[in-house]
Amino acid sequence: MKKFFCFMLFSLFTIFLFLCSLNINVKDIYAAEVYPFSGMIDADSLVVYGTNNSTVKSTELAYGTKVNVLGTEKNANSKGCSVMQKISYDGNIGYVCNGYVINISSITSTTDLPGVETYVEYSNILREKGFPDSYHPYLYYIHAKHPNWIFKADITGYTIDEASKNMEGKLGLQTNNSNYWIEDYPYEAGGYYHIKASTIASFVDPRNSLFEGRIFQFLDLDDTKDLSSDKTLNYIVGEGNLKQYLEVFKAAASQQGINVVQLVARSNQEGNNKVGYGPSSGTYTTTYGTTYNGMTLDGFYNFYNIGAYNANGLSPQPRGLAYAAGYLDGTSFGRPWDTPEKAIHGGADFIANSYIRRGQDTNYYQSINVASYATGTKFAHYYMSNIFAPEAEGKTMMNTYKNSGELELPFIFTIPVYNDMDSNYQPINKNSNNKLSSITINDKLITGFDRDVVEYQYNAVTEAQTLKVGATTEAATSKVEGLGEYTFVNGEVSIKLVVTAEDESKREYTILVKQVLPEHSVSINDIVSKMAVRISNQNMYGISPGTLVSELTSTVQKNGGVAEVTNANGNAITTGILMTGYKIKIKGTNEEITYTISVRGDVNGDGVVKINDLILVQSHILGTRTVTDDKFYAADVNYDGNVKINDLILIQSHILGKGSL
């Protein structure tokens, strides 16, 4: 027994020495298994579920959000991960996929670590460089693991609030969490939304990225231009499309005096390592049929997706190729890029001279342009609108160096320092929905209400001198001011409703209410019943071909209403003939209805009855093609509720001039 005990002690001691030889901190191995711990969301926008077994999303939390991790549980349903972490955040409990929360306590240290200076000694060094005390636990821990790394502080002269507010409306995130949005619509395909300053702040704050896997967004791309090898580059590209161009990338980086790893990592990040990817294939127009003003995009290349964003009526990739072709912004940087070599060299020239030599010499500064030594206008001239891109590209570079065995090179990191850095920033997850779902006048809904329309005119049919205003918010956390009773003054009253969301953002709705005595009111039914048309649900049919738009609208006006006709694209139409598919909005005293118009015999919606319409009806009868909705009502010219041979004969007679519809 004694021999066994001695053997176990010797084995444990041997394992300890082995771990020390690998420079692995014991805390790294076991810290994540000790719950609870303080963590930080390490994803651009992480889905949170209400329960471990739920497949229904509760919310999304952006990068930098501080949470408490309470433990792990096995996942009973398929969410793409087998283990879930239970977290608490903002007083809520939720579950996230394991592996997306950084254990903050395991990657910081205020106690002395072996092999380097004491914490106090290194703190004094960092303080002399200009780093605030809140940076020290992070940088000391990294320093202990990578003593060769060098950290430089850049005093920006701005606060995080100033930087975040100046970048609002410029930077975006791929997220479905509307609490982060400043607009209700994405600025780019794929669900990229411009985000609020409060969310941008968590990405701006360098302390949310002072970890081994994230700090490479601060890598000085000028001073580290010689820190690379073929092994490093081959790790990035593998057997992908970019492998064939590595010598070209190396020559371009050498010519410009910049880091080749960044060039290859950025091209990879932009998708060009995939064989057949549009900007590096040379066959964009052939593959997708997209041109620029009729000019082909085939034969042009853009390995860094420079100029690739929504503009000029183009989505990012074709616009980037239009830039590469020299169709946009001239022929600088060796454009047109009509060979891969020209695109790689020209793009490197662009990155070097438009960014790195202007002081935007880190991935971070190419997104948040605040470097104290940068030229040009601050908070402008950013390479990437995706705020998570510097993090992602930096992580690619770090993993590249790590897996190629070159992580202990003397890397230089330029890290921004902001004013007043006493508190840690994180995204605000308060509800930002400040919209109404309905407005009522005297308990009647305003017809045609749209949550995004904020100005209304309403006619209240009443003899009373007062009216009651009500409203319902879309979000239960929002509040409305301005509800209650109002008194008419000279037959009118102006109402202002102010909706305040949980995050204090506001939206104002105004309603001008006019009093109409009951004997003077006009209903939609009164108007339509006096028109020579037929109505089924919200379809208006029985209109003769060749009827003018003005004829229909004037008929509505003569009967006491207001009419507006629009085409299939929603554009207002005031002249010309009516076409199947047009819509007419009719307003009465206090209601409105929109009908879709069907012109007799005009099945294809061009306003005239010709052989094409006859063919469509014939195809419907034979069962080879079906006409539905407004086209069905246009084809049913005898109004019997069916499209049959009798309708075909009537349309044929009209075309031949033997009858009229």
Solvent accessible surface area in square Angstrom, and as a share of the most:
residue,aa,sasa,rsa
1,M,193,0.86
2,K,162,0.69
3,K,178,0.75
4,F,118,0.49
5,F,119,0.50
6,C,68,0.41
7,F,125,0.52
8,M,78,0.35
9,L,97,0.48
10,F,136,0.57
11,S,30,0.19
12,L,107,0.53
13,F,117,0.49
14,T,64,0.37
15,I,97,0.49
16,F,102,0.43
17,L,89,0.44
18,F,120,0.50
19,L,35,0.17
20,C,68,0.41
21,S,85,0.55
22,L,91,0.45
23,N,86,0.44
24,I,63,0.32
25,N,42,0.21
26,V,66,0.38
27,K,76,0.32
28,D,52,0.27
29,I,71,0.36
30,Y,122,0.46
31,A,16,0.13
32,A,50,0.39
33,E,122,0.55
34,V,98,0.57
35,Y,72,0.27
36,P,97,0.61
37,F,19,0.08
38,S,62,0.40
39,G,1,0.01
40,M,1,0.00
41,I,0,0.00
42,D,26,0.14
43,A,14,0.11
44,D,38,0.20
45,S,17,0.11
46,L,15,0.08
47,V,48,0.28
48,V,0,0.00
49,Y,28,0.11
50,G,33,0.31
51,T,76,0.44
52,N,17,0.09
53,N,84,0.43
54,S,26,0.17
55,T,91,0.53
56,V,111,0.64
57,K,78,0.33
58,S,65,0.42
59,T,21,0.12
60,E,9,0.04
61,L,0,0.00
62,A,0,0.00
63,Y,0,0.00
64,G,0,0.00
65,T,5,0.03
66,K,60,0.25
67,V,8,0.04
68,N,73,0.38
69,V,0,0.00
70,L,67,0.33
71,G,14,0.13
72,T,59,0.35
73,E,68,0.31
74,K,172,0.73
75,N,24,0.12
76,A,75,0.58
77,N,56,0.29
78,S,107,0.69
79,K,29,0.12
80,G,79,0.76
81,C,29,0.18
82,S,87,0.56
83,V,50,0.29
84,M,0,0.00
85,Q,10,0.04
86,K,61,0.26
87,I,0,0.00
88,S,24,0.15
89,Y,15,0.06
90,D,99,0.51
91,G,84,0.81
92,N,71,0.37
93,I,86,0.44
94,G,0,0.00
95,Y,22,0.08
96,V,0,0.00
97,C,20,0.12
98,N,68,0.35
99,G,64,0.61
100,Y,99,0.38
101,V,17,0.10
102,I,27,0.13
103,N,13,0.06
104,I,30,0.15
105,S,62,0.40
106,S,12,0.08
107,I,36,0.18
108,T,22,0.13
109,S,6,0.04
110,T,83,0.48
111,T,93,0.54
112,D,91,0.47
113,L,23,0.11
114,P,117,0.73
115,G,84,0.81
116,V,36,0.21
117,E,60,0.27
118,T,52,0.30
119,Y,36,0.14
120,V,103,0.59
121,E,90,0.40
122,Y,12,0.05
123,S,7,0.04
124,N,67,0.35
125,I,66,0.33
126,L,0,0.00
127,R,114,0.42
128,E,150,0.67
129,K,84,0.36
130,G,29,0.28
131,F,2,0.01
132,P,36,0.22
133,D,84,0.43
134,S,40,0.26
135,Y,0,0.00
136,H,2,0.01
137,P,26,0.16
138,Y,23,0.09
139,L,0,0.00
140,Y,1,0.00
141,Y,9,0.04
142,I,4,0.02
143,H,18,0.08
144,A,13,0.10
145,K,50,0.21
146,H,7,0.03
147,P,70,0.44
148,N,79,0.40
149,W,7,0.03
150,I,78,0.40
151,F,1,0.00
152,K,81,0.34
153,A,25,0.19
154,D,8,0.04
155,I,88,0.45
156,T,10,0.06
157,G,45,0.44
158,Y,55,0.21
159,T,30,0.17
160,I,3,0.01
161,D,64,0.33
162,E,77,0.35
163,A,0,0.00
164,S,2,0.01
165,K,138,0.58
166,N,66,0.34
167,M,0,0.00
168,E,71,0.32
169,G,32,0.31
170,K,63,0.27
171,L,0,0.00
172,G,0,0.00
173,L,0,0.00
174,Q,79,0.35
175,T,4,0.03
176,N,99,0.51
177,N,10,0.05
178,S,52,0.34
179,N,21,0.11
180,Y,0,0.00
181,W,40,0.14
182,I,64,0.33
183,E,50,0.23
184,D,66,0.34
185,Y,134,0.51
186,P,61,0.38
187,Y,44,0.17
188,E,43,0.19
189,A,85,0.66
190,G,52,0.50
191,G,22,0.21
192,Y,44,0.17
193,Y,23,0.09
194,H,29,0.13
195,I,0,0.00
196,K,33,0.14
197,A,14,0.11
198,S,40,0.26
199,T,0,0.00
200,I,0,0.00
201,A,3,0.02
202,S,0,0.00
203,F,10,0.04
204,V,0,0.00
205,D,0,0.00
206,P,1,0.00
207,R,3,0.01
208,N,3,0.02
209,S,1,0.01
210,L,0,0.00
211,F,10,0.04
212,E,39,0.17
213,G,22,0.21
214,R,13,0.05
215,I,0,0.00
216,F,1,0.00
217,Q,4,0.02
218,F,1,0.00
219,L,0,0.00
220,D,5,0.02
221,L,0,0.00
222,D,56,0.29
223,D,73,0.38
224,T,1,0.00
225,K,80,0.34
226,D,118,0.61
227,L,31,0.16
228,S,39,0.25
229,S,36,0.23
230,D,79,0.41
231,K,125,0.53
232,T,0,0.00
233,L,3,0.01
234,N,63,0.33
235,Y,106,0.40
236,I,17,0.09
237,V,4,0.02
238,G,35,0.34
239,E,149,0.67
240,G,22,0.21
241,N,16,0.08
242,L,0,0.00
243,K,87,0.37
244,Q,122,0.54
245,Y,27,0.10
246,L,19,0.09
247,E,118,0.53
248,V,27,0.15
249,F,0,0.00
250,K,61,0.26
251,A,50,0.39
252,A,0,0.00
253,A,4,0.03
254,S,90,0.58
255,Q,128,0.57
256,Q,22,0.10
257,G,24,0.23
258,I,4,0.02
259,N,0,0.00
260,V,9,0.05
261,V,0,0.00
262,Q,0,0.00
263,L,0,0.00
264,V,0,0.00
265,A,0,0.00
266,R,1,0.00
267,S,0,0.00
268,N,43,0.22
269,Q,68,0.30
270,E,47,0.21
271,G,24,0.23
272,N,0,0.00
273,N,27,0.14
274,K,145,0.61
275,V,115,0.66
276,G,54,0.52
277,Y,39,0.15
278,G,2,0.02
279,P,1,0.01
280,S,10,0.07
281,S,35,0.22
282,G,10,0.09
283,T,62,0.36
284,Y,17,0.06
285,T,24,0.14
286,T,106,0.62
287,T,87,0.50
288,Y,125,0.47
289,G,62,0.59
290,T,40,0.23
291,T,50,0.29
292,Y,25,0.10
293,N,125,0.64
294,G,67,0.65
295,M,83,0.37
296,T,64,0.37
297,L,0,0.00
298,D,37,0.19
299,G,30,0.29
300,F,30,0.12
301,Y,33,0.12
302,N,0,0.00
303,F,0,0.00
304,Y,0,0.00
305,N,22,0.11
306,I,5,0.03
307,G,18,0.17
308,A,23,0.18
309,Y,112,0.43
310,N,66,0.34
311,A,34,0.27
312,N,90,0.46
313,G,86,0.82
314,L,24,0.12
315,S,58,0.38
316,P,25,0.16
317,Q,52,0.23
318,P,5,0.03
319,R,15,0.06
320,G,2,0.02
321,L,1,0.00
322,A,0,0.00
323,Y,14,0.05
324,A,0,0.00
325,A,9,0.07
326,G,18,0.17
327,Y,62,0.24
328,L,15,0.07
329,D,103,0.53
330,G,42,0.40
331,T,88,0.51
332,S,54,0.35
333,F,55,0.23
334,G,56,0.54
335,R,11,0.04
336,P,55,0.35
337,W,1,0.00
338,D,59,0.31
339,T,50,0.29
340,P,23,0.14
341,E,79,0.35
342,K,96,0.41
343,A,0,0.00
344,I,0,0.00
345,H,59,0.26
346,G,7,0.06
347,G,0,0.00
348,A,0,0.00
349,D,36,0.19
350,F,30,0.12
351,I,0,0.00
352,A,0,0.00
353,N,63,0.33
354,S,13,0.08
355,Y,11,0.04
356,I,10,0.05
357,R,128,0.47
358,R,76,0.28
359,G,8,0.08
360,Q,2,0.01
361,D,14,0.07
362,T,1,0.00
363,N,1,0.00
364,Y,4,0.02
365,Y,0,0.00
366,Q,0,0.00
367,S,1,0.01
368,I,5,0.02
369,N,1,0.00
370,V,0,0.00
371,A,0,0.00
372,S,60,0.39
373,Y,99,0.38
374,A,12,0.09
375,T,81,0.47
376,G,51,0.49
377,T,99,0.58
378,K,47,0.20
379,F,17,0.07
380,A,32,0.25
381,H,58,0.26
382,Y,68,0.26
383,Y,36,0.14
384,M,15,0.06
385,S,37,0.24
386,N,41,0.21
387,I,6,0.03
388,F,31,0.13
389,A,8,0.06
390,P,5,0.03
391,E,3,0.01
392,A,26,0.20
393,E,1,0.01
394,G,0,0.00
395,K,80,0.34
396,T,32,0.19
397,M,0,0.00
398,M,7,0.03
399,N,49,0.25
400,T,1,0.01
401,Y,0,0.00
402,K,102,0.43
403,N,83,0.43
404,S,4,0.03
405,G,66,0.64
406,E,34,0.15
407,L,15,0.07
408,E,83,0.37
409,L,53,0.26
410,P,68,0.43
411,F,0,0.00
412,I,34,0.17
413,F,0,0.00
414,T,4,0.02
415,I,0,0.00
416,P,0,0.00
417,V,8,0.05
418,Y,6,0.02
419,N,59,0.30
420,D,116,0.60
421,M,12,0.05
422,D,140,0.73
423,S,69,0.44
424,N,86,0.44
425,Y,53,0.20
426,Q,62,0.27
427,P,6,0.04
428,I,77,0.39
429,N,27,0.14
430,K,106,0.45
431,N,42,0.22
432,S,18,0.12
433,N,43,0.22
434,N,17,0.09
435,K,8,0.04
436,L,0,0.00
437,S,55,0.35
438,S,23,0.15
439,I,1,0.00
440,T,29,0.17
441,I,2,0.01
442,N,54,0.27
443,D,105,0.55
444,K,127,0.54
445,L,113,0.56
446,I,11,0.06
447,T,56,0.32
448,G,51,0.49
449,F,45,0.19
450,D,64,0.33
451,R,96,0.35
452,D,78,0.40
453,V,69,0.39
454,V,52,0.30
455,E,129,0.58
456,Y,33,0.12
457,Q,119,0.53
458,Y,14,0.05
459,N,39,0.20
460,A,3,0.02
461,V,50,0.29
462,T,19,0.11
463,E,123,0.55
464,A,52,0.40
465,Q,105,0.47
466,T,53,0.31
467,L,4,0.02
468,K,101,0.43
469,V,4,0.02
470,G,21,0.20
471,A,24,0.19
472,T,76,0.44
473,T,27,0.16
474,E,65,0.29
475,A,9,0.07
476,A,109,0.84
477,T,66,0.39
478,S,11,0.07
479,K,153,0.65
480,V,31,0.18
481,E,104,0.47
482,G,28,0.27
483,L,81,0.40
484,G,30,0.29
485,E,132,0.59
486,Y,53,0.20
487,T,79,0.46
488,F,10,0.04
489,V,105,0.60
490,N,152,0.78
491,G,26,0.25
492,E,73,0.33
493,V,17,0.10
494,S,86,0.56
495,I,1,0.00
496,K,112,0.47
497,L,0,0.00
498,V,30,0.17
499,V,0,0.00
500,T,20,0.11
501,A,3,0.02
502,E,71,0.32
503,D,34,0.17
504,E,122,0.55
505,S,40,0.26
506,K,124,0.52
507,R,65,0.24
508,E,81,0.36
509,Y,0,0.00
510,T,48,0.28
511,I,2,0.01
512,L,60,0.30
513,V,0,0.00
514,K,68,0.29
515,Q,39,0.17
516,V,27,0.15
517,L,71,0.35
518,P,59,0.37
519,E,120,0.54
520,H,122,0.54
521,S,41,0.27
522,V,37,0.21
523,S,40,0.26
524,I,5,0.03
525,N,113,0.58
526,D,63,0.33
527,I,0,0.00
528,V,18,0.11
529,S,80,0.51
530,K,135,0.57
531,M,13,0.06
532,A,103,0.80
533,V,27,0.15
534,R,112,0.41
535,I,64,0.33
536,S,31,0.20
537,N,134,0.68
538,Q,105,0.47
539,N,26,0.13
540,M,0,0.00
541,Y,29,0.11
542,G,16,0.15
543,I,8,0.04
544,S,52,0.34
545,P,29,0.18
546,G,42,0.41
547,T,28,0.16
548,L,79,0.39
549,V,1,0.01
550,S,56,0.36
551,E,87,0.39
552,L,11,0.06
553,T,21,0.12
554,S,40,0.26
555,T,43,0.25
556,V,0,0.00
557,Q,105,0.47
558,K,172,0.73
559,N,31,0.16
560,G,46,0.44
561,G,7,0.06
562,V,91,0.52
563,A,14,0.11
564,E,85,0.38
565,V,2,0.01
566,T,26,0.15
567,N,32,0.16
568,A,94,0.73
569,N,128,0.65
570,G,52,0.50
571,N,83,0.43
572,A,69,0.53
573,I,38,0.19
574,T,102,0.60
575,T,107,0.62
576,G,42,0.40
577,I,52,0.26
578,L,0,0.00
579,M,58,0.26
580,T,10,0.06
581,G,19,0.18
582,Y,23,0.09
583,K,86,0.37
584,I,0,0.00
585,K,67,0.29
586,I,0,0.00
587,K,86,0.37
588,G,14,0.14
589,T,14,0.08
590,N,38,0.20
591,E,55,0.25
592,E,42,0.19
593,I,57,0.29
594,T,50,0.29
595,Y,12,0.05
596,T,25,0.15
597,I,0,0.00
598,S,0,0.00
599,V,1,0.00
600,R,44,0.16
601,G,0,0.00
602,D,0,0.00
603,V,0,0.00
604,N,53,0.27
605,G,23,0.22
606,D,61,0.31
607,G,1,0.01
608,V,57,0.33
609,V,15,0.08
610,K,116,0.49
611,I,96,0.49
612,N,82,0.42
613,D,0,0.00
614,L,25,0.12
615,I,88,0.44
616,L,22,0.11
617,V,0,0.00
618,Q,87,0.39
619,S,21,0.13
620,H,41,0.18
621,I,63,0.32
622,L,126,0.63
623,G,62,0.59
624,T,108,0.63
625,R,145,0.53
626,T,96,0.56
627,V,7,0.04
628,T,77,0.45
629,D,103,0.53
630,D,22,0.11
631,K,86,0.36
632,F,48,0.20
633,Y,41,0.16
634,A,0,0.00
635,A,0,0.00
636,D,5,0.03
637,V,1,0.01
638,N,51,0.26
639,Y,62,0.24
640,D,73,0.38
641,G,49,0.47
642,N,66,0.34
643,V,11,0.06
644,K,112,0.47
645,I,95,0.48
646,N,85,0.43
647,D,0,0.00
648,L,27,0.13
649,I,90,0.46
650,L,73,0.36
651,I,0,0.00
652,Q,82,0.36
653,S,30,0.19
654,H,48,0.22
655,I,60,0.31
656,L,108,0.54
657,G,65,0.63
658,K,164,0.69
659,G,36,0.35
660,S,99,0.64
661,L,20,0.10
